[in-house]
Every structure is written in structure tokens, then in C-alpha cells.
Amino acid sequence: METTINVTLPEDFYILCSIYQIKPEVLIQQFINQVSFPSYFSNPTGSDCWATPSASSIS
């Protein structure tokens, strides 16, 4: 499912993406794909909580 949203990103984020030739929407989507709501809600204080990627996803 796709949802259109408007997000204001800081200029330095755009510069960083430009340096590494990364589309901002791709980078944000990859981050979102790593967020696990079931992990957060089942163990909010553990190492798999919100915005904490698993070790296997960092490469």
C-alpha cells in the first residue's frame, strides 16, 4: 500500500543524500522497513525497541 505524505527534510539531509547519490525517499523507506511495531509493543525497553535496528539489519 502506498500513501502520499509531505515531509519537510532539513537541507543537510538533502546534501548528505546528494553526496552519496541516494534518493531521500529510498533512504527513508529503508529505515521504515526496519521498524518493527510488534517488537516495540511486546518489549519496549529491550534492544529491539523502536528505532533500534537489529544487528543483522546493519550491514
N, C-alpha and C positions, 0 to 999 in steps of 0.2 A: 504494500500500500504506500502510495506517495502522498505527502502533504506539503503544500507550499507554505513556507513561513518566511518572514522578513526578519533578518538578524543584522544588527549593526556590529561589524567587527572592527577592532582597532587597526590603525594604519600599520603598526609594527607587525601585526599578524599577516597582513597582505604582503608586506615587504619580505618577511620570512618565507612565505609561500612562493613568492616570486624568485627569491634566491635559489630555492630548492626545486623550482618548477613544479610545484604541487598546486592543484586546484583546491581552493579553500573548502569547497563543498565536499570534495572527496576525503580530505583530512578529517573534517567534522563527522562525516558519515562513518569512517573507520573507527573513530572514537566512540560514537554512539553504538556501533555494533559490539563493542567490548563491554558496555554497561549491562549488568545483569540485575534486573529488579528482583527476581526470586532470591538471588544471593543476598542482596541488600536487606530485603524484608525478613529473611529467615535467620540472618546473622549480621545485624547492623554494626556490631563492634568488631567483627572478625576481619581477617586480611582480605576477604573477598567482598567487602562492603562497597558502597557507592564510589565510583570513580577510582577504584583501586584495581587495575588490571591484574589478571593472574600472571604469574611468572612465565607461563608458556605462551602468553599472548605478546610478550615483549621480546621482540627479536629484530 
